[in-house]
Amino acid sequence: MRSVLSVSLPKKLATDLDVLSKETGRNKSDIVKESLAEFLWENRFRRMKKRLQNKAKAAGFVTDDDVFKAIS
């Protein structure tokens, strides 16, 4: 199922999107979908990383060296 989302863009962002669309031959919708998918993936990754860092720190793993020492 698809949803339609209407977004208001600042002039500069809209212009940059137009330019990228013309340069790449891709439609604006595809560019925005890909950009949003990447943003959401990065956001999920950062949240997971933060949760894991907190757990690692609580377990005494503060640096990469701490991890390497534990697994060596």
C-alpha positions in Angstrom: 0.0 0.0 0.0 1.3 3.5 -0.8 0.7 6.7 0.9 0.9 10.2 -0.5 2.8 12.8 1.4 2.7 16.5 0.5 5.8 18.4 1.7 6.5 22.1 1.6 10.2 22.8 0.7 12.2 26.0 1.1 13.0 27.5 -2.3 16.7 26.6 -2.1 15.9 22.9 -1.3 13.4 22.8 -4.1 15.8 24.3 -6.5 18.6 21.8 -5.5 16.1 19.0 -5.9 15.2 20.2 -9.4 18.8 20.5 -10.4 19.6 17.0 -9.1 16.6 15.6 -10.9 17.7 17.1 -14.2 21.4 16.1 -13.7 20.6 12.5 -12.9 17.5 12.0 -15.1 15.7 10.7 -12.0 12.3 12.0 -11.0 12.0 14.0 -7.8 9.8 11.5 -6.1 12.4 8.8 -6.4 15.1 11.1 -5.1 13.0 12.1 -2.1 12.0 8.4 -1.3 15.7 7.3 -1.5 16.8 10.2 0.7 14.1 9.6 3.3 14.9 5.9 3.4 18.6 6.6 4.0 17.7 9.2 6.7 15.5 6.7 8.5 18.1 4.0 8.3 20.8 6.2 9.7 18.5 7.4 12.4 17.7 3.8 13.4 21.4 2.9 13.3 22.4 5.9 15.6 19.7 5.0 18.1 20.8 1.3 18.2 24.4 2.4 18.5 23.6 4.6 21.4 21.7 1.8 23.2 24.5 -0.6 22.6 27.2 1.9 23.7 25.3 2.4 27.0 25.1 -1.3 27.6 28.8 -1.8 26.7 29.8 1.1 29.0 27.8 -0.5 31.8 29.7 -3.8 31.2 33.0 -2.0 31.3 33.7 -1.6 27.6 34.6 2.0 27.1 37.1 1.9 24.2 37.9 -0.2 21.3 40.9 -1.5 23.2 38.6 -2.8 25.9 36.7 -4.8 23.3 39.9 -6.1 21.7 41.4 -7.2 25.1 38.2 -9.1 25.9 38.1 -11.0 22.7 41.9 -11.7 22.4 
